Amino acid sequence: MTRPARIAVLIMVALLAGCAGSPPPPVEQPGFEPEPEPEVAAFRGLWITRWDYRTAQDVERAIDESADLGVTDVFFQVRGQADAFYRSDLEPWGHQLGDDPGYDPLALAVVRAHHRGLRLHAWVNVYPLWKGLDEPTNPEHPYLVHPEWRLHDETGAEQPRSEYYVVADPTNPEAQEHIAAVMRDICSRYEIDGLHLDYVRFVGETLDQGHLWPGDAASIARWRAAGGTSDPNTPDGRILHRAWVRAEISALVMRIGHECRALRPSLAYTAAVLRNPDIARDTYLQDAAAWVRDGHLDQVLPMIYTTDEAAFRVDLDAWRAAAPPDRVVAGIGVYKHAATDLGPQIAASAGTAGWSLFAYSSLLESANPEQDRSDEARELRRQLRAVLGAP
């Protein structure tokens, strides 16, 4: 076809399309290449813990310095142990902030993050009720108000307090309702971009494995009502009992996602999970690979906190195999690293959605009173920032 004839055909097509009420198709121009779509920036996250801020100035500085670091997303911790680092009618203020800090950390963080072009995820510890040998001093704390929510064994003894977390019984429906209500409250009142779950698993590191947890009469009654017929104290019965607890944890993840997405449809729903999907599921009753495969979570962030690059790759490959790679964000434990071995793990995260760094105080000056402020530690933080291309 000659050039004039081809132009005539194109004009006729355009006229016919216009008569049909639809826009004409684009005209092909010889030698013209359309501009490529801009690449979507990889996910670059940073966890900011509840110890990293006390004052409003601390919050603003943490958000600003995170932006200067070049991250795209911040996980801002607002619930640690059934407490609130935001204004709440459901739980008391986190004790690090006192009775009332005079400002709302989450509200301030959201505004500041959006001003700096960051996505802000409210980071919540799901099951922890308390941490430490002493009881909470606030009489309204859920640990004191609802002792029936605590984890108990078959003798009725509760999980003893320690320097690690004591947790809510994941099979207790009242505890489940309270946790879900807290999540709905956050999502309904704050313009957050994401809700990020942590400790959404069976927290059993300090439990006496010679006992059944949960094994008290009320828990066993729920186990029987759910169809449990075997003796949970036998090896086979223990396997079935643990499967029931795993299913209860999964049900809460699904419930929170359903209820919070209904309130905020654009919500990014994510979770920090164990370093390996099989360990997560079998040891900690965290069926996170299924959660993300089935669409109950948008992304998982496996916490592969190691300086061993080979081990890092093994665990990350296991997650790539268990879940869609574009729904996996590699969690890197910066606190373990020298500058020379941070870069290789960031590079190894290629082929996933991106990476997230734990945590802020390992890279920047923090309000955390436990932060090492020696000259050597400051220099290491500077070197680690340099790996990210930040001053």
C-alpha atoms as one frame of an Amber mdcrd trajectory, in Angstrom:
protein
   0.000   0.000   0.000   1.363   3.430  -0.922   1.807   6.079   1.763  -1.152
   8.254   0.525  -3.410   5.183   0.451  -2.429   4.179   3.987  -3.144   7.716
   5.261  -6.560   7.631   3.605  -7.373   4.336   5.331  -6.337   5.731   8.717
  -8.520   8.817   8.209 -11.515   6.611   7.323 -10.958   4.498  10.483 -10.840
   7.636  12.584 -14.062   8.997  11.061 -15.895   5.719  11.607 -14.724   5.575
  15.222 -15.890   9.141  15.772 -19.320   8.305  14.409 -19.519   5.426  16.865
 -18.886   7.816  19.734 -15.504   6.362  20.716 -12.094   7.987  20.423 -10.010
   7.167  17.347  -7.230   4.631  17.682  -3.713   6.023  17.888  -2.144   6.634
  14.506   0.957   4.578  13.909   3.827   6.847  12.951   6.797   5.197  11.226
  10.001   5.589  13.200   8.205   6.748  16.409   8.748   4.768  19.624   6.415
   5.532  22.559   8.143   6.575  25.757   8.525   3.653  28.203   6.437   3.659
  31.354   8.442   4.944  34.316   9.724   2.192  36.593   7.921   1.801  39.877
  10.382   2.302  42.715  11.137  -0.849  44.692   9.815  -1.061  48.206  12.393
   0.418  50.596  11.179   0.230  54.171  12.382   1.165  57.641  11.037   0.108
  61.027  10.788   2.898  63.634  10.302   1.367  67.088   8.344   2.785  69.994
  11.652   3.410  71.768  12.844   5.751  69.021  10.640   8.676  70.069   9.400
  10.439  73.157   8.559  13.989  72.077   6.823  15.497  69.080  10.220  16.717
  67.918  11.526  13.137  68.058   8.683  11.981  65.791   9.235  14.738  63.247
  12.982  14.141  63.194  12.527  10.372  62.781  10.208  10.836  59.811  12.375
  13.528  58.207  15.570  11.527  58.565  13.853   8.408  57.234  12.857  10.378
  54.146  16.408  11.689  53.782  17.598   8.081  53.920  15.686   7.387  50.712
  13.081   4.941  51.989   9.594   4.767  50.545   7.754   3.289  53.536   8.063
   3.582  57.305   6.662   1.127  59.838   5.882   3.337  62.817   5.257   1.328
  65.974   2.109   2.350  67.827   1.268  -0.731  69.919   3.745  -2.752  71.922
   2.072  -4.645  74.769  -1.653  -3.922  74.780  -0.889  -0.204  75.018  -1.214
   2.777  72.695   1.223   5.276  71.255  -1.714   7.310  69.968  -4.899   8.623
  71.606  -7.045   5.623  72.414 -10.166   4.901  74.415  -9.417   1.179  74.298
  -5.918   0.922  75.763  -3.711   3.066  78.010  -0.778   5.147  76.830   2.474
   3.269  76.407   4.328   3.727  79.682   7.382   5.170  77.887   5.244   8.242
  77.119   3.822   8.709  80.616   0.172   9.365  81.378  -0.255  11.711  78.400
   2.579  13.063  76.266   0.530  16.079  75.206   0.478  15.119  71.527  -0.621
  12.217  69.339   2.466  10.440  67.915   0.575   8.562  65.210  -1.367  11.590
  63.999   1.827  13.622  63.826   3.752  10.840  62.078   1.052  10.447  59.411
   1.012  14.154  58.575   4.793  14.403  58.523   5.234  11.252  56.440   2.768
  12.393  53.818   4.429  15.814  53.722   7.725  14.060  52.975   6.231  11.697
  50.394   6.427   8.558  52.536   3.850   5.845  53.092   3.112   5.388  56.792
   2.232   1.937  58.158   0.900   1.672  61.707   2.997  -1.124  63.251   1.215
  -3.138  65.936   2.256  -6.043  68.153  -0.779  -8.320  68.065  -0.663 -10.843
  70.924   1.748  -9.410  73.549   0.022  -8.331  76.764   3.030  -7.308  78.829
   6.791  -7.570  79.152   8.825  -7.550  82.350   8.905  -9.073  85.813   6.699
  -6.389  87.384   3.027  -5.852  86.679   1.773  -2.755  84.835   1.313   0.238
  87.109  -1.752   1.470  85.238  -4.802  -0.296  86.763  -6.643   0.022  83.434
  -4.101  -2.019  81.521  -5.718  -5.071  79.836  -3.200  -7.389  81.494  -4.725
  -6.475  84.869  -8.333  -5.921  83.820  -8.631  -9.227  81.944  -6.518 -11.928
  83.595  -8.713 -14.492  81.818  -7.120 -13.418  78.522  -3.699 -14.627  79.647
  -2.253 -17.890  78.414  -2.752 -20.842  80.833  -1.604 -24.459  80.843  -3.559
 -27.614  81.704  -3.011 -27.055  85.456  -4.540 -23.577  85.234  -1.153 -21.907
  85.776  -0.676 -18.784  83.700   2.344 -17.927  81.599   4.816 -16.437  84.094
   6.027 -12.881  83.616   9.595 -12.569  82.384  11.871 -10.231  80.469  10.112
 -11.570  77.375   6.499 -11.045  76.315   3.550 -12.676  78.011   0.714 -12.971
  75.543  -3.002 -13.259  75.088  -4.438 -16.720  74.503  -4.918 -16.707  70.715
  -8.001 -18.914  71.050  -9.847 -16.619  73.483 -12.755 -14.973  71.600 -12.895
 -11.947  73.912  -9.188 -11.287  73.428  -9.667 -11.701  69.671 -12.527  -9.203
  69.697 -10.477  -6.673  71.653  -7.497  -6.964  69.291  -9.758  -6.586  66.250
 -11.451  -3.557  67.839  -8.073  -1.894  68.399  -7.174  -2.413  64.735 -10.522
  -1.068  63.544 -10.078   1.979  65.770  -6.672   2.786  64.273  -7.853   2.298
  60.709 -11.023   4.341  61.157  -9.403   7.385  62.774  -6.011   7.786  61.134
  -5.089   8.353  57.485  -2.581   5.520  57.532  -1.360   3.900  54.333  -0.872
   0.497  55.884  -1.481  -1.716  58.887   1.555  -3.820  59.820   1.173  -6.827
  62.134   3.987  -8.110  64.325   4.046 -10.957  66.883   1.067 -12.421  65.082
   2.124 -15.928  66.018   2.361 -18.268  68.951   4.855 -16.542  71.230   6.121
 -19.540  73.129   9.864 -18.996  73.558   9.671 -18.991  77.368   6.930 -21.601
  77.781   7.553 -24.907  79.538   7.162 -27.330  76.649   6.228 -30.091  79.068
   2.818 -28.437  79.458  -0.085 -27.760  77.102  -0.580 -24.118  76.061  -3.395
 -23.179  76.044  -4.568 -26.096  78.134  -6.937 -24.665  80.762 -10.534 -25.852
  80.987 -12.002 -22.941  79.003  -9.518 -23.414  76.153 -10.068 -27.164  76.034
 -13.829 -26.568  75.922 -13.291 -24.375  72.860 -11.048 -27.072  71.357 -13.816
 -29.647  71.854 -16.429 -27.305  70.388 -14.209 -26.880  67.317 -14.241 -30.653
  66.801 -11.210 -31.729  68.784 -11.852 -35.298  69.939  -8.385 -36.638  70.760
  -6.433 -36.185  73.963  -4.283 -33.064  73.370  -1.703 -34.351  75.854  -0.761
 -37.272  73.592   1.723 -36.779  70.713  -0.937 -37.124  68.005  -3.411 -35.046
  69.968  -0.787 -32.345  70.478  -0.333 -32.068  66.703  -4.077 -31.601  66.201
  -4.284 -29.139  69.079  -1.489 -27.033  67.586  -3.248 -27.098  64.214  -6.329
 -25.680  65.947  -4.319 -22.863  67.530  -2.732 -22.156  64.130  -6.182 -21.933
  62.561  -7.325 -19.494  65.267  -4.337 -17.229  64.557  -5.080 -17.359  60.827
  -8.748 -16.555  61.458  -7.788 -13.402  63.355  -5.477 -12.282  60.537  -8.307
 -12.775  58.058 -10.808 -10.999  60.285  -8.626  -7.948  60.828  -7.931  -7.701
  57.115 -11.599  -7.960  56.188 -12.771  -5.419  58.759  -9.980  -2.892  58.259
 -10.040  -3.002  54.471 -13.781  -2.318  54.645 -12.942   0.862  56.558  -9.958
   1.805  54.400 -10.061   0.055  50.996  -6.613   1.282  49.915  -4.974  -0.091
  53.061  -1.720  -2.021  52.613  -2.047  -5.012  54.941   1.311  -6.549  55.844
   3.029  -8.605  58.526   6.527  -9.131  59.880   7.001 -12.896  59.854   9.576
 -15.500  60.797  12.668 -15.870  58.640  11.617 -19.144  57.019   8.068 -20.137
  55.966   8.340 -23.701  57.296   9.691 -22.562  60.669   6.952 -19.937  60.805
   4.198 -22.452  60.177   5.417 -25.491  62.083   7.173 -23.985  65.100   5.355
 -20.682  65.612   1.934 -21.582  64.150   2.210 -18.662  61.732   0.859 -19.824
  58.371   2.051 -16.653  56.703   2.810 -18.145  53.282  -0.840 -19.201  52.984
  -2.011 -15.779  54.191  -0.236 -13.988  51.385  -0.879 -16.660  48.729  -4.609
 -16.519  49.455  -4.725 -12.727  49.402  -5.417 -12.232  53.103  -2.195 -10.197
  53.343  -0.758  -7.913  50.705   2.859  -8.576  51.657   4.988 -10.494  54.135
   8.247  -9.164  55.531  10.344 -12.155  56.652  12.768 -11.082  59.367  15.949
 -12.686  58.029  18.248 -11.127  60.592  21.679 -12.639  59.992  25.130 -11.626
  58.776  25.489 -14.961  56.986  24.807 -14.107  53.357  24.362 -17.746  52.335
  21.806 -18.328  55.096  20.046 -15.095  54.124  19.707 -16.290  50.535  18.465
 -19.736  51.590  15.654 -18.279  53.693  14.756 -15.634  51.127  14.658 -18.283
  48.376  12.350 -20.350  50.581   9.975 -17.390  50.779  10.202 -16.796  47.023
   9.175 -20.414  46.517   6.380 -20.345  49.102   4.726 -17.054  48.151   4.491
 -14.755  45.124   7.879 -12.967  45.041   6.246  -9.592  44.403   4.522 -10.002
  47.765   7.731 -10.650  49.683   9.762  -7.805  51.198  13.107  -8.945  52.589
  13.606  -7.903  56.215  17.255  -7.086  56.921  18.575  -6.795  60.489  20.850
  -3.757  60.165  21.683  -3.942  63.861  23.772  -7.032  63.149  25.701  -5.604
  60.228  28.950  -3.926  59.366  28.810  -1.657  56.342  30.630  -4.224  54.211
  27.944  -6.914  54.493  24.788  -4.795  54.288  25.108  -4.123  50.564  25.172
  -7.795  49.502  21.916  -8.537  51.314  20.230  -5.542  49.725  21.470  -6.793
  46.351  20.239 -10.317  47.146  16.723  -8.915  47.620  16.421  -8.407  43.862
  13.538 -10.445  42.540  11.290  -9.572  45.487   9.157  -6.490  46.115  12.098
  -4.844  47.881  13.614  -4.656  51.344  13.027  -3.193  54.791  15.620  -2.402
  57.434  15.439  -3.102  61.150  15.758  -0.591  62.566  15.949   3.208  62.696
  18.311   3.394  65.688  20.905   1.284  63.855  21.208   3.967  61.185  20.318
   7.268  62.840  20.485   9.033  66.175  17.515   7.947  68.269  15.736   8.901
  71.464  16.175   5.275  72.525  18.077   5.448  75.843  19.706   2.083  75.039
  21.321   3.343  71.843  25.121   3.139  71.751  26.379   6.722  71.382  30.084
   5.995  71.326  32.192   7.497  68.547  32.661   4.024  67.071  28.911   3.377
  66.990  28.204   6.751  65.408  30.804   6.074  62.745  29.255   2.669  61.995
  25.844   4.282  61.579  27.396   6.792  59.168  28.983   3.968  57.159  25.713
   2.052  57.008  23.899   5.146  55.767  26.578   5.563  53.119  25.741   2.101
  51.770  22.254   3.462  51.126  23.678   6.560  49.458  22.651   8.814  52.347
  24.861  11.242  54.325
